[in-house]
Structures are given as structure tokens and as C-alpha cells.
Amino acid sequence: MVVEQLFRTAAAVRSGKALHPRGAVVPATVVRHGLSPRTGVGWVDEPGEDRALVRLSRGAGLPPPLPDVLGLALRVTSPAGEPWDLLLASTGEGVLGRRLPQPRRWPGAFCSSVAAFTTPGGPLLVGAKERGGRWLLAVARPRGTWRPFAELVLHADPRTADDEPLTFEPVRHAVPGLGFSRRWRRVREPGYAGSREGRGQAGS
């Protein structure tokens, strides 16, 4: 496929990820206070606490202070010890803006899943916002308001943290209840596959 080949080539040229080639990985905790009315997604609706890793990155790898499409990748360790991955990109917060990746600067950027997940209660987007050093996780219907359901607590300063060779796979490691439509899978999975193959060709 064309998408797979493009990502394969970009990853091979960069000897790393096709997009978001450099970042910072920090340990974190997701403190969930739950949500009502419920969404039908247990991880969102139920209170709890999860160990996590967060990778903050710049999509095109442009040097700061230039704006870039920012990325927040979240890996939660499930109760069974399995990884659950979410990928968010800098967007606007409004009904139209939340569906379009937009160049932004840290801190204070808003990030969303861009595409709505399929859930038992209907389409749902996931977002994250840094406010006063605190990260809030929220969900919204495509035309609804954002509803915070958790705090994301970072345990190190991303400005001084190192990167790690992690591969976040939100299609393979989906949070239960947050599904991808068949059309979105057809768009995203070839890109992930091409990037994996390109890094392999580059010896990384």
C-alpha cells in the first residue's frame, strides 16, 4: 500500500520513527475519579489508579520554540499486566478543531485522539490538557463538551527526560471498550506496519 511504503521509507531515512522521531519518556500514574453519566467504557467510568508511561514528542521533529504537531502517547499497564496504548495529537478543543491536528507549543497545548473511538455508548474522543502543571484526561462526544475523568500525574520533568525505544500500538493494544472503526483501522495500521518495517531495515 502507498501509506505503508511512505511510512517505511520515512522510518528508514530517519533510522527511527516515521513521525514523532524524538521525544521524552517519563513514568506516570493515571488517577481515575470515574464519570457519570457513564460512557460504557469501564476504564473511563470506574475510579482507579494505573501505572503508566508517557511519551511527549514533536511530530515533524522541528526544534523548539517552533510550533509543531505535538504528540502525547500514553501506555497504561492493565490490571492483568498488559499494555493499553493511546495516541493523542495537538488539536483545538472546539467541535471542529478537535478533529484536526494543529501545530502548537508546550506547555498548555490541548491534545485529542482526532478520530472518535467506537464505544458501547456511541462515538467518543479522548483528550488531554495541561493546566498549571496538571494533566487532565477527558472524553467528549463528537459534538459534546469535554468531561474530565482522570488526572495524569507525571513523575519526572519531560524537559530533562530521555527518550526510549518504545513502540505504541493503539490498534493492537487498545483500551477495552475504545475500539477503532474498520475504516480507521485501514488507514492507521498500514502506517504503523510501514514504520515498524522501516525501523527494522534501518537496524533500529
Summary of the structure (lengths in Angstrom):
residues: 204
radius of gyration: 16.3
end to end distance: 22.5
largest distance: 48.4
contacts: 640
relative contact order: 0.24
helix: 20%
strand: 33%
